[in-house]
Amino acid sequence: MQNPKKQIASHRLILPNGQSLTQWVIEIQQGKVINYFPLSEEMPHTEWWNGSILLEENYDGTVVAKYEGKIIE
């Protein structure tokens, strides 16, 4: 069975290169970011998290998301 993806929107998304984006959604599956896109309207099944989410690229090229210093699973 495939793990469901999680959608989280936040006030600010910080990319691995340091660029800051306002009001974006990330999609996470099995602890890895599989997509991110601007939040243009209210979306079903999307959690809203206050503050900033930081994206970090691992040595193998996968991207993880961190919130308050912890990896989002």
Backbone as a chain_set.jsonl record, in Angstrom:
{"seq": "MQNPKKQIASHRLILPNGQSLTQWVIEIQQGKVINYFPLSEEMPHTEWWNGSILLEENYDGTVVAKYEGKIIE", "coords": {"N": [[0.837, -1.187, 0.0], [0.556, 2.202, -0.835], [1.993, 5.026, 0.758], [0.02, 7.734, 1.847], [0.008, 11.05, 0.445], [0.869, 14.123, 2.023], [-0.418, 17.361, 2.362], [0.659, 20.577, 3.022], [0.234, 23.9, 3.87], [1.877, 27.031, 4.301], [2.798, 30.184, 5.893], [5.279, 31.05, 5.021], [7.71, 29.746, 2.842], [10.878, 28.45, 2.697], [13.335, 27.987, 0.429], [15.949, 25.591, -0.547], [18.019, 27.162, -1.618], [17.824, 29.49, -0.239], [15.922, 31.314, -1.016], [12.873, 32.972, -0.297], [9.461, 32.266, -0.152], [6.083, 33.34, -0.236], [3.139, 32.115, 1.197], [2.794, 29.252, 0.219], [2.291, 25.829, -0.833], [3.319, 22.622, 0.211], [3.914, 19.282, -0.83], [4.209, 16.21, 0.684], [5.573, 12.985, 0.801], [6.26, 9.961, 2.262], [8.126, 11.216, 3.918], [9.537, 12.866, 2.21], [9.8, 15.759, 0.151], [7.72, 16.105, -2.537], [6.595, 17.89, -4.233], [5.935, 21.393, -4.709], [3.987, 24.383, -4.618], [2.323, 27.536, -5.413], [-0.088, 28.825, -3.113], [-3.211, 29.386, -4.111], [-5.867, 29.32, -3.639], [-8.288, 28.164, -1.209], [-7.723, 24.826, -0.32], [-8.889, 21.451, -0.385], [-8.144, 19.001, 2.123], [-5.735, 20.054, 2.971], [-3.392, 21.093, 5.273], [-2.943, 23.944, 7.383], [-0.138, 25.605, 8.442], [1.267, 27.784, 10.757], [3.84, 30.262, 10.429], [7.156, 29.445, 9.255], [8.367, 27.109, 6.818], [11.13, 25.168, 6.151], [12.957, 24.074, 3.414], [15.239, 21.489, 2.752], [17.966, 20.143, 0.969], [19.071, 16.857, 0.664], [22.105, 14.838, 0.7], [21.717, 12.948, -1.286], [20.119, 14.147, -3.113], [17.407, 14.226, -2.571], [14.658, 16.06, -1.161], [13.805, 17.41, 1.952], [11.419, 18.631, 4.36], [11.439, 21.009, 6.967], [10.113, 21.977, 10.083], [10.106, 24.163, 12.683], [12.632, 23.174, 13.314], [12.427, 20.413, 13.095], [12.119, 17.48, 11.09], [9.493, 17.109, 8.808], [7.293, 14.513, 8.625]], "CA": [[0.0, 0.0, 0.0], [1.329, 3.426, -0.943], [1.742, 6.016, 1.796], [-0.67, 8.905, 1.3], [0.78, 12.283, 0.503], [0.382, 15.135, 2.951], [-0.311, 18.719, 1.839], [0.772, 21.561, 4.095], [0.436, 25.282, 3.444], [2.473, 27.854, 5.357], [2.988, 31.598, 5.571], [6.537, 31.252, 4.302], [8.465, 28.564, 2.461], [12.256, 28.83, 2.414], [13.934, 26.995, -0.459], [17.337, 25.268, -0.212], [18.928, 28.238, -2.026], [17.586, 30.641, 0.625], [14.801, 32.122, -1.497], [11.69, 32.911, 0.554], [8.206, 32.36, -0.891], [4.952, 33.602, 0.663], [1.914, 31.328, 1.041], [2.977, 28.127, -0.696], [1.888, 24.496, -0.379], [4.25, 21.538, -0.08], [3.373, 17.922, -0.792], [5.204, 15.315, 1.276], [5.244, 11.561, 0.798], [7.331, 9.171, 2.886], [9.116, 12.118, 4.494], [10.243, 13.618, 1.169], [8.999, 16.74, -0.586], [7.555, 15.66, -3.922], [6.099, 19.004, -5.033], [5.493, 22.595, -4.015], [3.318, 25.289, -5.544], [1.692, 28.65, -4.697], [-1.448, 28.667, -2.598], [-4.029, 30.376, -4.807], [-7.22, 29.233, -3.104], [-8.412, 27.139, -0.175], [-7.659, 23.501, -0.931], [-9.295, 20.379, 0.515], [-7.129, 18.094, 2.647], [-4.484, 20.778, 3.145], [-3.215, 21.644, 6.617], [-2.318, 25.265, 7.419], [0.82, 25.726, 9.537], [1.782, 29.137, 10.939], [5.288, 30.403, 10.418], [7.981, 29.101, 8.1], [8.838, 25.749, 6.565], [12.431, 25.206, 5.497], [13.277, 22.916, 2.588], [16.666, 21.178, 2.726], [18.322, 19.075, 0.04], [19.982, 15.856, 1.219], [23.252, 14.463, -0.132], [21.274, 12.124, -2.413], [19.264, 14.956, -3.966], [16.025, 14.314, -2.09], [14.376, 17.275, -0.397], [12.965, 17.24, 3.135], [10.881, 19.87, 4.91], [11.595, 21.141, 8.413], [9.279, 22.962, 10.769], [10.623, 24.336, 14.039], [13.833, 22.357, 13.465], [12.156, 18.971, 12.983], [11.696, 17.016, 9.768], [8.07, 16.784, 8.686], [7.128, 13.163, 8.049]], "C": [[0.876, 1.243, 0.0], [0.972, 4.367, 0.202], [1.047, 7.222, 1.178], [0.228, 10.133, 1.362], [0.081, 13.258, 1.438], [0.585, 16.485, 2.281], [-0.332, 19.696, 2.999], [1.02, 22.926, 3.464], [1.029, 26.06, 4.612], [2.597, 29.301, 4.897], [4.219, 31.794, 4.695], [7.219, 29.917, 4.055], [9.862, 29.035, 2.069], [12.908, 27.692, 1.638], [15.383, 26.717, -0.071], [18.34, 26.37, -0.59], [18.737, 29.52, -1.218], [16.445, 31.543, 0.184], [13.584, 31.898, -0.61], [10.441, 33.155, -0.288], [7.058, 32.515, 0.103], [3.729, 32.813, 0.233], [2.025, 30.284, -0.074], [2.543, 26.841, -0.021], [3.016, 23.527, -0.717], [3.484, 20.225, -0.024], [4.499, 17.006, -0.334], [4.692, 13.89, 1.208], [6.465, 10.807, 1.292], [8.48, 10.06, 3.361], [9.88, 12.96, 3.492], [9.288, 14.581, 0.476], [8.933, 16.288, -2.041], [7.069, 16.789, -4.834], [5.873, 20.209, -4.131], [4.981, 23.59, -5.039], [2.636, 26.396, -4.753], [0.271, 28.312, -4.257], [-2.297, 29.765, -3.225], [-5.474, 30.394, -4.319], [-7.234, 28.17, -2.003], [-8.495, 25.774, -0.849], [-8.114, 22.435, 0.066], [-8.087, 19.538, 0.931], [-5.75, 18.746, 2.778], [-4.455, 21.383, 4.537], [-2.572, 23.022, 6.498], [-1.419, 25.321, 8.649], [1.326, 27.16, 9.58], [3.298, 29.139, 10.839], [5.928, 29.949, 9.127], [8.288, 27.611, 8.044], [10.105, 25.882, 5.733], [12.628, 23.926, 4.691], [14.788, 22.737, 2.564], [16.905, 20.017, 1.774], [19.343, 18.153, 0.695], [21.103, 15.553, 0.234], [22.846, 13.664, -1.365], [20.321, 12.863, -3.362], [17.811, 15.028, -3.556], [15.872, 15.568, -1.235], [13.457, 16.921, 0.765], [12.505, 18.612, 3.599], [11.055, 19.859, 6.416], [10.698, 22.257, 8.932], [9.742, 22.99, 12.217], [11.776, 23.364, 14.322], [13.65, 20.863, 13.318], [11.675, 18.627, 11.584], [10.219, 16.64, 9.807], [7.966, 15.422, 7.993], [5.848, 13.05, 7.273]], "O": [[1.84, 1.321, 0.762], [-0.195, 4.494, 0.574], [1.438, 7.683, 0.106], [1.098, 10.238, 2.226], [-1.137, 13.215, 1.616], [1.639, 16.734, 1.696], [-1.22, 19.653, 3.851], [1.909, 23.082, 2.627], [0.722, 25.783, 5.772], [2.518, 29.612, 3.709], [4.212, 32.591, 3.756], [7.295, 29.068, 4.943], [10.014, 29.909, 1.215], [13.018, 26.571, 2.136], [15.991, 27.508, 0.651], [19.389, 26.496, 0.042], [19.405, 30.522, -1.475], [16.042, 32.44, 0.924], [13.297, 30.767, -0.217], [10.369, 34.125, -1.042], [7.064, 31.889, 1.163], [3.332, 32.834, -0.932], [1.436, 30.42, -1.147], [2.439, 26.769, 1.203], [3.601, 23.598, -1.798], [2.527, 20.08, 0.736], [5.598, 17.023, -0.889], [3.532, 13.615, 1.516], [7.572, 11.0, 0.79], [9.652, 9.707, 3.225], [10.785, 13.699, 3.877], [8.122, 14.262, 0.244], [9.961, 16.112, -2.695], [7.121, 16.667, -6.057], [5.647, 20.06, -2.93], [5.461, 23.644, -6.171], [2.388, 26.236, -3.558], [-0.463, 27.604, -4.948], [-2.125, 30.942, -2.909], [-6.21, 31.353, -4.552], [-6.3, 27.376, -1.885], [-9.233, 25.586, -1.816], [-7.761, 22.508, 1.243], [-7.129, 19.389, 0.172], [-4.726, 18.067, 2.705], [-5.375, 22.097, 4.934], [-1.748, 23.247, 5.612], [-1.883, 25.11, 9.769], [1.763, 27.698, 8.563], [3.954, 28.139, 11.129], [5.34, 30.048, 8.05], [8.447, 26.947, 9.069], [10.144, 26.611, 4.742], [12.483, 22.825, 5.22], [15.532, 23.7, 2.381], [16.159, 19.038, 1.763], [20.358, 18.613, 1.218], [21.052, 15.965, -0.925], [23.543, 13.693, -2.379], [19.786, 12.271, -4.299], [17.048, 15.808, -4.127], [16.84, 16.066, -0.66], [12.458, 16.222, 0.591], [13.119, 19.628, 3.274], [10.848, 18.836, 7.069], [10.548, 23.313, 8.317], [9.766, 21.961, 12.892], [11.884, 22.808, 15.415], [14.622, 20.113, 13.406], [10.922, 19.382, 10.969], [9.76, 15.948, 10.716], [8.499, 15.228, 6.9], [5.55, 11.989, 6.724]]}, "num_chains": 1, "name": "protein.A"}
